[in-house]
């Protein structure tokens, strides 16, 4: 085994049995196949098999399964083994195998090692190891998490305060190298909140330049956690992500009407903020107001005709409400407004509606009549319709015509049919041998 090869196959899910199909093998009663493949370099089989052995109390056997993968030094295998050991209560061994990789210089090992230490009463040691790395964002976050158990909140706060220069605020995540001031402010606010100094945390967060990261606003979340609904309402009037946190809070508290009202007030014109309309529609649908949700999405689809993700959401709503005929009529009207012809990426959205209203055979016939109906990507959608109707063998026949592009789907259906050898042949294609060089200096065939 080779760590680079293992990592490539695990990341790309290529040339291997992916985790969802390992689960499928186990669900269909093919544990013997998983066990066999675990010993043949199939990482996801090895991981699943080791977990099963551990659940059966066969910890030594589980570690033996993982041993060849650990021997490569592959970090993913180290993390998996450490998690198993920790779950079994073998804390010292979990710490040791993580420490070895940390001392070897693996870039992700220090975070895992120190978190492991902190979880098991060694937070002081973890803090000492992390302190020199306060300028590295991920390790600074780890430090703030582990100091809670070390009683070193004020030392961590002092380190963070030193990273918040007076008179300067970054206007983008790339402004400063290392830990930027906004990140330091957020981490310092986390410490103050943990200490019960809520007003200080709020004051700190109001000094940030960038208020949201990945759609979450730290200040809005803090206000929601501490039932500061009035302050959250005021903040939400100016910040979109805070407005959505207010909607979430009201829904969590059972004030559905208030959440809907806040949602309607929050969203900007549909053409500028389609996410808001979709969130409103989903909120309505969650609370039994599916037809109102459809009305919201229809208005959005009219404003942004041709956005596939919007049409997918709308189509699903029509299906959920038992209105496939209305959904088809609406999609037809939108298509006509675009000129009548649709590429496959838009056309296939109607297939579940056709199947629900006219039957699977009609949906398949219409799919095949499309100019792109014989492509590999159309085959995937046609096979899904067949499989949904319990016609697995027909789904396999469709996908076999495009096996190289639809390998995972095809293998899954073959597993359902018990054709394990055929499934493995697709998932584990043979790598052709490099032809041997001839004795002469010139070659007519590669390699030259």
C-alpha positions as CSV (number, residue, x, y, z in Angstrom):
1,X,0.0,0.0,0.0
2,X,1.0,3.6,-0.6
3,X,-0.2,6.6,1.3
4,X,-0.4,8.8,-1.8
5,X,-2.4,6.2,-3.7
6,X,-4.7,5.6,-0.7
7,X,-5.3,9.3,-0.3
8,X,-6.0,9.9,-4.0
9,X,-8.5,7.1,-4.2
10,X,-10.2,8.1,-1.0
11,X,-10.5,11.8,-2.0
12,X,-11.6,11.2,-5.5
13,X,-13.7,8.0,-4.8
14,X,-12.1,6.5,-7.9
15,X,-10.7,3.0,-8.4
16,X,-12.2,1.9,-5.1
17,X,-15.4,0.9,-3.4
18,X,-16.9,4.2,-2.1
19,X,-18.4,4.3,1.4
20,X,-22.0,4.4,0.3
21,X,-21.5,1.1,-1.6
22,X,-19.7,-0.5,1.3
23,X,-22.8,0.3,3.4
24,X,-24.9,-1.2,0.6
25,X,-22.9,-4.4,0.6
26,X,-23.4,-4.7,4.4
27,X,-27.1,-4.0,4.2
28,X,-27.5,-6.6,1.5
29,X,-25.7,-9.3,3.6
30,X,-22.3,-9.3,1.9
31,X,-20.2,-8.8,5.0
32,X,-17.8,-11.5,3.7
33,X,-17.1,-9.4,0.6
34,X,-16.3,-6.3,2.8
35,X,-14.0,-8.4,4.9
36,X,-12.2,-9.8,1.9
37,X,-11.8,-6.4,0.2
38,X,-10.6,-4.8,3.5
39,X,-7.5,-7.0,3.2
40,X,-7.0,-6.0,-0.5
41,X,-6.4,-2.3,-0.1
42,X,-10.0,-1.1,0.0
43,X,-9.9,1.6,2.7
44,X,-13.6,2.2,3.1
45,X,-14.1,-1.6,3.5
46,X,-11.3,-1.7,6.0
47,X,-12.8,1.1,8.0
48,X,-16.3,-0.3,8.0
49,X,-15.0,-3.8,8.9
50,X,-12.8,-2.5,11.7
51,X,-15.8,-0.6,13.2
52,X,-18.0,-3.8,13.0
53,X,-15.3,-5.9,14.7
54,X,-14.9,-3.2,17.4
55,X,-18.7,-3.3,18.0
56,X,-18.4,-7.1,18.5
57,X,-15.6,-6.7,21.1
58,X,-12.9,-7.9,18.7
59,X,-10.6,-4.9,19.1
60,X,-7.4,-6.8,18.3
61,X,-8.9,-8.0,15.1
62,X,-10.1,-4.5,14.2
63,X,-6.6,-3.0,14.7
64,X,-5.1,-5.8,12.6
65,X,-7.4,-4.8,9.8
66,X,-6.2,-1.2,10.0
67,X,-2.5,-2.1,10.5
68,X,-1.4,-2.2,6.8
69,X,-3.0,1.2,6.3
70,X,-1.4,2.7,9.4
71,X,2.0,1.3,8.3
72,X,1.9,3.7,5.4
73,X,1.8,6.7,7.7
74,X,-1.5,7.9,6.0
75,X,-3.0,10.5,8.2
76,X,-6.6,9.4,7.5
77,X,-5.9,5.9,8.8
78,X,-4.2,7.4,11.9
79,X,-7.3,9.5,12.7
80,X,-9.6,6.5,12.2
81,X,-7.5,4.3,14.5
82,X,-7.3,7.0,17.1
83,X,-11.0,7.5,17.1
84,X,-11.6,3.7,17.5
85,X,-9.1,3.5,20.4
86,X,-10.6,6.5,22.1
87,X,-14.1,5.0,21.7
88,X,-12.9,1.8,23.3
89,X,-11.4,3.7,26.3
90,X,-7.8,3.0,25.2
91,X,-6.9,6.6,25.6
92,X,-3.1,6.2,26.0
93,X,-2.8,4.3,22.7
94,X,-4.9,6.9,20.9
95,X,-2.7,9.7,22.2
96,X,0.5,7.8,21.3
97,X,-0.3,7.1,17.7
98,X,-1.4,10.7,17.2
99,X,1.8,12.0,18.9
100,X,4.0,10.0,16.6
101,X,2.6,11.7,13.5
102,X,2.7,15.1,15.2
103,X,6.4,14.7,16.0
104,X,6.9,13.5,12.4
105,X,5.6,16.9,11.4
106,X,2.2,16.1,9.9
107,X,0.5,19.5,9.4
108,X,-2.9,18.4,10.8
109,X,-1.6,16.3,13.7
110,X,-1.0,19.0,16.3
111,X,-4.7,20.0,16.3
112,X,-5.9,16.4,16.7
113,X,-3.3,15.6,19.3
114,X,-4.1,18.7,21.5
115,X,-7.8,18.2,21.2
116,X,-7.4,14.6,22.3
117,X,-5.2,15.7,25.2
118,X,-7.8,18.3,26.3
119,X,-10.6,15.8,26.2
120,X,-8.8,13.6,28.6
121,X,-7.6,15.9,31.4
122,X,-4.4,17.2,29.8
123,X,-5.6,20.6,28.7
124,X,-2.6,22.4,30.3
125,X,-0.3,20.4,28.1
126,X,-2.4,21.1,25.1
127,X,-2.4,24.8,25.8
128,X,1.4,24.9,26.1
129,X,1.8,23.1,22.7
130,X,-0.7,25.4,21.0
131,X,0.5,28.8,22.4
132,X,3.4,29.3,20.0
133,X,0.9,28.8,17.1
134,X,-1.6,31.5,18.0
135,X,-1.1,33.2,14.6
136,X,-2.3,30.1,12.7
137,X,-6.1,30.4,12.4
138,X,-7.1,26.8,12.8
139,X,-4.8,26.3,15.8
140,X,-5.9,29.5,17.4
141,X,-9.5,28.2,17.3
142,X,-8.2,24.9,18.8
143,X,-6.4,26.9,21.6
144,X,-9.6,28.8,22.5
145,X,-11.5,25.4,22.7
146,X,-8.9,23.7,24.9
147,X,-8.3,26.5,27.4
148,X,-11.7,26.1,28.8
149,X,-10.5,23.0,30.6
150,X,-7.1,24.4,31.5
151,X,-8.3,27.5,33.4
152,X,-6.2,29.7,31.1
153,X,-8.9,31.8,29.6
154,X,-7.2,35.1,30.5
155,X,-3.9,34.1,29.0
156,X,-5.6,33.1,25.8
157,X,-7.5,36.4,25.9
158,X,-4.3,38.3,26.2
159,X,-2.8,36.5,23.2
160,X,-5.8,37.3,21.1
161,X,-6.0,41.0,22.3
162,X,-2.4,41.4,21.0
163,X,-3.6,40.4,17.5
164,X,-6.3,43.2,17.4
165,X,-4.3,46.3,16.4
166,X,-5.9,49.7,17.2
167,X,-7.2,51.6,14.2
168,X,-7.0,48.8,11.7
169,X,-9.7,46.5,10.4
170,X,-9.3,44.1,7.5
171,X,-11.8,44.6,4.7
172,X,-11.3,41.1,3.3
173,X,-10.1,37.7,4.5
174,X,-6.8,38.2,2.6
175,X,-5.8,41.5,4.1
176,X,-3.5,40.2,6.9
177,X,-1.3,37.2,7.0
178,X,-1.9,34.8,9.9
179,X,-4.7,35.4,12.3
180,X,-6.6,38.4,11.0
181,X,-8.1,40.9,13.5
182,X,-11.8,39.9,12.8
183,X,-11.0,36.3,13.6
184,X,-9.2,37.3,16.8
185,X,-12.2,39.4,17.8
186,X,-14.5,36.5,17.2
187,X,-12.3,34.1,19.3
188,X,-12.0,36.6,22.1
189,X,-15.7,37.1,22.1
190,X,-16.1,33.3,22.4
191,X,-14.0,33.4,25.6
192,X,-15.9,36.3,27.1
193,X,-19.2,34.6,26.4
194,X,-18.0,31.4,28.0
195,X,-17.0,33.5,31.1
196,X,-20.6,34.9,31.2
197,X,-19.4,38.4,30.1
198,X,-22.1,38.6,27.4
199,X,-22.1,42.4,27.1
200,X,-18.4,42.5,26.5
201,X,-18.7,39.8,23.9
202,X,-21.4,41.8,22.1
203,X,-19.4,45.0,22.2
204,X,-16.4,43.2,20.7
205,X,-18.4,41.6,17.9
206,X,-19.9,45.0,16.9
207,X,-16.3,46.2,16.0
208,X,-15.8,43.6,13.3
209,X,-15.5,44.6,9.6
210,X,-16.7,41.3,8.2
211,X,-19.9,40.3,10.1
212,X,-20.6,36.9,8.5
213,X,-18.6,33.8,7.5
214,X,-20.2,31.1,5.4
215,X,-23.6,32.7,6.0
216,X,-23.4,32.6,9.8
217,X,-23.2,35.8,11.8
218,X,-21.4,35.3,15.2
219,X,-23.2,38.2,16.8
220,X,-26.6,37.1,15.7
221,X,-25.9,33.6,17.0
222,X,-24.8,34.9,20.3
223,X,-27.9,37.1,20.7
224,X,-30.1,34.1,19.8
225,X,-28.4,31.9,22.4
226,X,-29.0,34.4,25.2
227,X,-32.6,35.3,24.3
228,X,-31.7,38.8,23.3
229,X,-34.5,38.8,20.8
230,X,-35.1,42.6,20.8
231,X,-31.4,43.3,20.1
232,X,-31.4,40.6,17.4
233,X,-34.4,42.2,15.7
234,X,-32.7,45.6,15.6
235,X,-29.5,44.0,14.3
236,X,-31.4,42.0,11.7
237,X,-32.8,45.2,10.2
238,X,-29.4,45.9,8.8
239,X,-27.7,42.5,8.3
240,X,-29.2,39.8,6.1
241,X,-27.6,36.8,7.8
242,X,-28.8,38.1,11.2
243,X,-32.3,38.4,9.7
244,X,-32.2,34.7,8.9
245,X,-31.0,33.9,12.3
246,X,-34.0,35.7,13.7
247,X,-36.3,33.7,11.5
248,X,-34.6,30.5,12.8
249,X,-35.0,31.6,16.4
250,X,-38.7,32.4,16.0
251,X,-39.4,29.1,14.3
252,X,-37.4,27.2,17.0
253,X,-39.6,29.0,19.7
254,X,-42.8,27.9,17.9
255,X,-43.7,31.4,16.6
256,X,-44.2,30.2,13.1
257,X,-46.3,33.3,12.1
258,X,-43.6,35.5,13.5
259,X,-41.0,33.6,11.6
260,X,-42.9,33.9,8.3
261,X,-43.5,37.6,8.8
262,X,-39.8,38.2,9.6
263,X,-38.8,36.1,6.6
264,X,-41.1,38.2,4.3
265,X,-39.6,41.4,5.7
266,X,-36.1,40.1,5.4
267,X,-35.9,39.2,1.7
268,X,-35.0,41.8,-0.9
269,X,-36.4,41.8,-4.4
270,X,-36.4,38.3,-5.8
271,X,-34.1,39.0,-8.7
272,X,-31.4,40.2,-6.3
273,X,-31.8,37.6,-3.5
274,X,-33.3,34.3,-4.7
275,X,-32.0,32.5,-1.6
276,X,-34.4,34.5,0.6
277,X,-37.4,33.4,-1.5
278,X,-36.3,29.8,-1.4
279,X,-35.9,29.9,2.4
280,X,-39.3,31.5,2.8
281,X,-40.8,28.7,0.6
282,X,-39.1,26.0,2.6
283,X,-40.4,27.6,5.8
284,X,-43.9,27.6,4.5
285,X,-43.7,24.0,3.3
286,X,-42.3,22.8,6.7
287,X,-45.5,24.1,8.3
288,X,-48.1,22.7,6.0
289,X,-48.4,25.7,3.8
290,X,-47.1,24.1,0.6
291,X,-49.4,25.9,-1.8
292,X,-48.2,29.2,-0.5
293,X,-44.7,27.9,-0.9
294,X,-45.4,27.1,-4.5
295,X,-46.7,30.6,-5.1
296,X,-43.5,32.1,-3.7
297,X,-41.4,29.8,-5.9
298,X,-43.4,30.5,-9.0
299,X,-42.9,34.2,-8.6
300,X,-39.1,33.5,-8.3
301,X,-39.1,31.2,-11.3
302,X,-40.8,33.9,-13.4
303,X,-38.2,36.5,-12.3
304,X,-35.2,34.1,-12.9
305,X,-36.5,31.8,-15.7
306,X,-34.0,29.1,-16.5
307,X,-32.2,28.8,-13.1
308,X,-32.1,25.1,-12.7
309,X,-31.8,25.0,-8.9
310,X,-34.9,27.1,-8.6
311,X,-36.8,24.9,-11.0
312,X,-35.7,21.8,-9.0
313,X,-37.1,23.3,-5.8
314,X,-40.3,24.3,-7.5
315,X,-40.7,20.8,-9.0
316,X,-40.2,19.1,-5.7
317,X,-42.8,21.3,-4.1
318,X,-45.4,20.4,-6.8
319,X,-44.6,16.7,-6.2
320,X,-44.9,17.0,-2.4
321,X,-48.3,18.7,-2.8
322,X,-49.6,16.0,-5.1
323,X,-49.8,18.5,-8.0
324,X,-47.6,17.0,-10.8
325,X,-50.0,18.1,-13.5
326,X,-49.8,21.7,-12.4
327,X,-46.0,21.4,-12.1
328,X,-45.8,20.2,-15.7
329,X,-48.0,22.9,-17.0
330,X,-45.9,25.5,-15.2
331,X,-42.6,24.2,-16.5
332,X,-44.1,24.1,-20.0
333,X,-45.1,27.7,-19.8
334,X,-41.6,28.7,-18.6
335,X,-40.0,26.7,-21.4
336,X,-42.3,28.4,-23.9
337,X,-41.2,31.8,-22.6
338,X,-37.6,30.8,-23.2
339,X,-38.3,29.8,-26.8
340,X,-39.6,26.3,-26.4
341,X,-36.4,24.2,-26.5
342,X,-34.6,23.0,-23.4
343,X,-31.2,21.5,-22.9
344,X,-31.1,18.3,-20.8
345,X,-30.0,20.1,-17.6
346,X,-33.5,21.8,-17.6
347,X,-35.5,19.2,-19.4
348,X,-34.9,16.3,-17.0
349,X,-36.4,18.3,-14.1
350,X,-39.8,17.4,-15.4
351,X,-39.3,13.7,-15.5
352,X,-40.4,12.9,-12.0
353,X,-43.5,15.0,-12.6
354,X,-44.3,13.1,-15.8
355,X,-43.7,9.8,-14.0
356,X,-46.1,10.8,-11.1
357,X,-48.8,12.1,-13.5
358,X,-48.5,9.8,-16.6
359,X,-46.4,6.9,-15.4
360,X,-42.8,5.8,-15.6
361,X,-43.0,4.4,-19.1
362,X,-44.3,7.7,-20.4
363,X,-41.5,9.6,-18.6
364,X,-38.9,7.3,-20.1
365,X,-40.3,7.6,-23.6
366,X,-40.2,11.3,-23.4
367,X,-36.7,11.3,-22.0
368,X,-35.5,9.1,-24.9
369,X,-37.1,11.4,-27.4
370,X,-35.1,14.4,-26.3
371,X,-32.1,15.2,-28.5
372,X,-29.8,14.3,-25.6
373,X,-31.8,11.3,-24.5
374,X,-29.1,8.8,-25.5
375,X,-26.2,10.4,-23.6
376,X,-24.6,9.0,-20.5
377,X,-26.0,11.7,-18.3
378,X,-29.5,11.1,-19.6
379,X,-29.0,7.3,-18.9
380,X,-28.4,8.1,-15.2
381,X,-31.8,9.9,-14.9
382,X,-33.6,7.2,-16.9
383,X,-32.1,4.5,-14.7
384,X,-33.2,6.4,-11.6
385,X,-36.8,6.4,-12.8
386,X,-36.6,2.6,-13.5
387,X,-35.0,1.8,-10.2
388,X,-37.6,3.9,-8.4
389,X,-40.3,1.7,-9.9
390,X,-38.4,-1.4,-8.8
391,X,-37.2,-2.2,-12.3
392,X,-33.5,-2.7,-11.3
393,X,-32.6,-5.0,-14.2
394,X,-33.8,-2.5,-16.7
395,X,-31.9,0.2,-14.9
396,X,-28.7,-1.9,-15.2
397,X,-29.3,-2.5,-18.9
398,X,-29.6,1.3,-19.5
399,X,-26.4,2.1,-17.5
400,X,-24.3,-0.7,-19.0
401,X,-24.3,1.2,-22.3
402,X,-22.4,4.0,-20.5
403,X,-20.6,2.0,-17.7
404,X,-17.5,4.1,-17.6
405,X,-19.3,7.3,-16.8
406,X,-22.0,5.9,-14.5
407,X,-19.8,3.3,-12.7
408,X,-21.0,4.0,-9.1
409,X,-24.7,4.0,-10.0
410,X,-24.3,0.8,-12.0
411,X,-22.3,-0.9,-9.3
412,X,-24.9,-0.1,-6.8
413,X,-27.7,-1.6,-8.8
414,X,-25.6,-4.7,-9.5
415,X,-25.1,-5.1,-5.8
416,X,-28.9,-4.9,-5.4
417,X,-29.2,-7.8,-7.9
418,X,-26.5,-9.9,-6.2
419,X,-24.0,-9.5,-9.1
420,X,-21.1,-8.7,-6.8
421,X,-18.3,-9.8,-9.1
422,X,-19.7,-7.6,-11.9
423,X,-19.9,-4.6,-9.5
424,X,-16.4,-5.0,-8.3
425,X,-15.1,-5.3,-11.9
426,X,-16.6,-1.8,-12.5
427,X,-15.3,-0.3,-9.3
428,X,-11.8,-1.8,-9.6
429,X,-10.8,-1.5,-13.2
430,X,-7.6,-3.3,-14.1
431,X,-4.7,-0.9,-14.7
432,X,-3.0,-2.0,-18.0
433,X,0.6,-3.1,-17.7
434,X,3.2,-0.9,-19.3
435,X,4.6,-2.8,-22.3
436,X,8.1,-4.1,-21.9
437,X,10.8,-2.4,-23.8
438,X,12.3,-4.3,-26.8
439,X,16.0,-4.9,-27.1
440,X,16.5,-2.6,-30.1
441,X,17.2,1.1,-30.0
442,X,14.1,2.1,-32.0
443,X,10.5,1.4,-31.4
444,X,7.4,1.6,-33.6
445,X,5.0,1.2,-30.6
446,X,4.9,3.1,-27.3
447,X,6.7,3.6,-25.1
448,X,9.2,5.0,-27.6
